[in-house]
Amino acid sequence: MFTNVKVSDKIYHLGVNDRRKHLFENLWPLPNGVAYNSYLIVDDKTALLDTVESGSDRRFVERVADILAGRDLDYLIINHMEPDHSGEIDAVVSRWPGVTIIGNAKTFSILKHYYSRETESYEVKDGDTLSLGHHCLKFVLTPWVHWPETMMTYDTTEKILFSADAFGSFGTLDGGIFDDEIDFDRYYLDDMRRYYSNIVGKYGGMVQKAYAKLADTEIKTICPLHGPIWRTDPCRVLALYDRWSRQEAEKAVVIVFASMYGNTEAMADYIARRVSEAGVRDIRVYDASKTHVSYLISEIWRAKGLILGSCAYNGYMHPSMERLTTELTHYGIKDKALGLFGSFSWNGGGVRNLKCFAETASLPLAADPAEIAGRPDSDKLALCDAMAEAVAAEVLK
Ligand code: FEO
C-alpha cells in the first residue's frame, strides 16, 4: 500500500519522512525529523524530479514504478546533488536503464564523483526548456542555494516551481502535506527558520539573486525538497525566505552566555533586566553550553540585538562560545546591535577574543564591552548598564 499524493492531475508527490536520523548532515538536531520530497510527472513523457536519501525508504523505486504502472521513466531531473536527494539515483538508473539524466554542467561534474554508471545524460543551461507533452519545464540555475550546481525546475504549464532546498524546512509531514493542511505557525515556522539559517543562511546573497531571476515568474505552487508544499499561500514562504536572506531581523534581543561558575551568567541576567527596562519586550537568554548551536543560530537570525558573553578560558573564550562565534563568522552574520560582556579571574581572554570575533565578522559594537573581574558586584556594573541601553536603543529605533 503506497500513499501517493497528487500535486495536480499529472504530478505526484513522493515523500519520505525520516524520523530515525538524529542529526541532519550529522550536525543539526532533528527533534521533529525531516521529510525528503521527490516528484513524479506522468505526461506523454515521464519525469522524476530528484530522489530521496539512500535507505530512507527501501520502497522508493517501487513507489515510482507503482505510479508509472508499467511505463518507462524517461527523465530523471536532478535539481540538487546533495545525497539527501540524490541517494536513490543508482537504484532508479538500475530499474530504468534507459532513463536520461537531466542536469547542468556542474550537476554532472559532481555526479561523476558519486556514480560511475554509463547513463544517457542531457545537459541544460539556464532558461532551457523541455516539453513532456502537456507540461513544459523550464530550468532555472540557482547556484549556491545550496550547492554550486543547484537549480530549480519551473513548470510553465501549471506555474509550479520545484525549488530544490529553497523554501524547505525541517520537520516531517505528519499527514498534512500542503500548506492549507497544516498548522504552519505552530509546527513548522521555528523549524523552517532553523533550517534556513543553518543550511542556506550562508548563501543569502545567492538567494536574493534567485529571487531577482524569478521576479517576473508567476508562481502558483512551490514544491521544495523538504517540508510542506505551498499551493494556497506561496507568497508566505516567499516573504519569509526573502526576509531571512536579507537578514532583516525582529525587534528582539538574544543574549548568549558561556559561564563556568556563574559570574558571567549573573551578568547575562542583569543585562537582560536592563534591556527590558529599556523597553525591549522580546528577550531570550541562552546558555551556550546547554543549547545546541543550531538553535542559537536560528534565534540570532531572528533578533536584531545580539549580546554575547564569555568567561575567560585558558586565555581565550569558553569553547562553547568559540564554537558559536566560529559558526557566526562562517555564516556572515550582519546588521546586529552587538554587545559583549564577560568575566575573568586574572589575565582575561573571554572578552578580548569576543572583540576579535566582532572585528573579524565586521560587526560594530553598540557600546564598549562590559568586563568584570570576579563577582559582578553592584559597583562594577556601569558598563553593563551602558551596553544594555545602547543595544536596546539600536533595536527599538
Ligand atoms: Fe536538502 Fe542541500 O540538501
Boltz pocket constraint, residues with backbone or C-beta under 6 A from the ligand:
constraints:
  - pocket:
      binder: B
      contacts: [[A, 80], [A, 82], [A, 84], [A, 85], [A, 146], [A, 147], [A, 165], [A, 225], [A, 226]]
      max_distance: 6.0
